[in-house]
Each structure stands twice: as C-alpha cells, then as structure tokens.
Amino acid sequence: MCIRDRPSHAQSPTPRYVAAGGSDATDCTNPIAPCGTVQHAVNVADPGDVVKVATGTYTGINSQGGLAQVVYIGKTLTIRGGYGTDFLDPPDPVNQPTILDAEEQGRVIFATGSSVSITLDGLRLTGGDANGLGAESAGGGFSAEDVSYALLRNSEIYSNTANVGGGAYYHRGDSSLLAASEIYSNTARAGAGVYFHNAGNPELTGSEVYSNTSTSNGAGIYLATGYYDVVLTGNSIHHNETTDGGGGGGLYIMGTNDPWLYNNRIYSNTATSQGGGLYLSGSRNSEIISNTISDNEGYSNGGGLYVGFSDGCTFEGNRISGNRNTGITGGGIFLYNSDGVTFR
C-alpha cells in the first residue's frame, strides 16, 4: 500500500531556509542568510513552498490562531528537516536532527485549513502540551484540524501530552497520513500515541508506535473514523499501556467501516480492560490479515484481541500467541455479539 500523493500545486515551489542563529529580518530565500525560526519562514512563504530546516533545536511559542505552538500552519507547505547548514540534498535527519521543542508551553505544530495540504518530513517533535488548547485539547506534538491533506513522515514524535492524541491528532480532512516514523513516550487520556478522529482515509504505514501511556482507551493508536477507509500496514505497535480501565492497549478501533490491517506486529501491550493488543468494536467488514498479535495482556475480555458488535470481519493468516487475560475470559481472542466473522 502506497501513501497517497499530495495534490499538485500549480506554482513552482520556492525554497525557504531556516537555521539556528539565523535572522528573521529576511524572506528566507538565501541559504547563506537563513531565517532563525520556522514560524517566520512559514509566514513569509507562498503556498506550495518548501521550508528547509537545518539541524538544531528550535523553541519559542507563538500565539497565532489564538493558540500556543512552535509552528502554526494555515497554508499549503512542505517543511523538511535534517539539513546541514549548507542545505545540500538529500537531508539526513538521523545524523543531523531537526528538533522542534515546545518545552511544555503549548503544541509543537498546529495545522488547519480545509484547502491546505501539508507535508512534514524529517522532524523531531517533542515537549508539546495541548491541555487547555481548544475544546478537545488535542495533539500535543502535531494537530491537523480539518486539513485536506496531512502527511507526516520520517519523523519522531515523543514526550508530548494532551487530553487526546498525545503524539499526533488528525481530525476531518480528506487524507490523514503518517509514515515511516517513530511515535513513543507520549501520554494522553485517550490515543496517547496517535488519535484519528473522523479523519479522512487515515493511513499509518511502516511506523513504530511504542511506550505510550493513556489513562483510557487506545494507548498506542485510537481510530474512530466513521465511513472513511482505514489502512494500517507494516507497523510495529508495542509496549503501550492503558492504566485506568482503558481498552486497546496497542490499538483501539471504534465505529469504523472497512478497516484494513495488514502485516503489523502488535505485541507486549497492556490494557486494564478489554483487548490488550487490539480492541475492535462497532466496525464492519474489517480485514485483519497476516498480522502478529502476541504477548499482550488484558484484564477483562481478550488478552490479545477483543471483537465486539462488529460484523463481516475476516481474520486470515494471523499469528495470535502468548497473550493472556488476568481477569475474565479470552486469553487470546474474545468474540462477542458479532455476525459473519471468519477466521482462516
């Protein structure tokens, strides 16, 4: 499964350059005299431009949009980290990390706009705290609110907190994408790692979601997307934990049509309620294929897997082993009030 292409933009992109110690007195178009903050580069950029950010740590909260964040995005842009101060391609975000740190004073990145398409590539987002920011207090590291196309890839999202979506939060829009990233050590009431809430056609591919903690449901990933298609493929979801009676230690899926889970590893997660590894409820026509669901622990029903009120689900070629339930029933699988469920 490939990540959907970003909609094309008619105007040729202008590169904008940012480096620690640069000056925000410029328009960021000269790599020899870069800007000093990502927010200034975003502000002066034209729609469709590419903001190239050199290695370093970028802090400082602004109040654009009446909120608090390191970067506020309301136009179509690409922000790419991992550059040296010479800004030569290709960037190297592993050895030249670009860190955006909110220092627990607000979100790291907030994006909004129904006609906006954004790509975030090669960034490290940390220190975000969304509590008190908006009705949902959502998305400590990254929040995409009603964004047409939102892709976050080749990045690390860690040590952020929120009411929901501690690491990342996607709400509405047409394409909600997260790829080849690490999401870890985030906290929230629900969806500590990633929360997709009525998010358009969410895809999570080739990523590692681990060591996230929620007090309620979905410590690793929370999916509640209604009629949108859902794709999760090639991910490792492990060592996530709900603490106060929450279900879905690794993955919580609620009220979603046609979710497709392929070739994921869901292991060593813990839920203090149902579905230590995976909780699936109120969903139709799920396809759970060639996944490993192992060594998870639940407290009530379904140590490895809970399936309830979900019709027409197909489980094929999965390895479900080593799971346990410390409370009631279903160490491996608990199936409840669901019609047309097939295991093969």
PyMOL commands that set and color helices and strands:
alter all, ss='L'
color gray80, all
select helices_A, chain A and resi 38-44+64-66
alter helices_A, ss='H'
color red, helices_A
select strands_A, chain A and resi 15-18+50-54+56-58+69-73+77-83+98-101+107-112+117-121+124-126+142-145+149-153+156-158+161-164+168-171+175-179+182-184+187-190+194-197+202-205+208-210+213-214+221-224+230-233+236-238+241-242+251-254+259-262+265-267+270-271+278-281+287-289+292-294+297-298+305-308+314-316+319-321+324-325+333-336+342-343
alter strands_A, ss='S'
color yellow, strands_A
deselect
rebuild
show_as cartoon
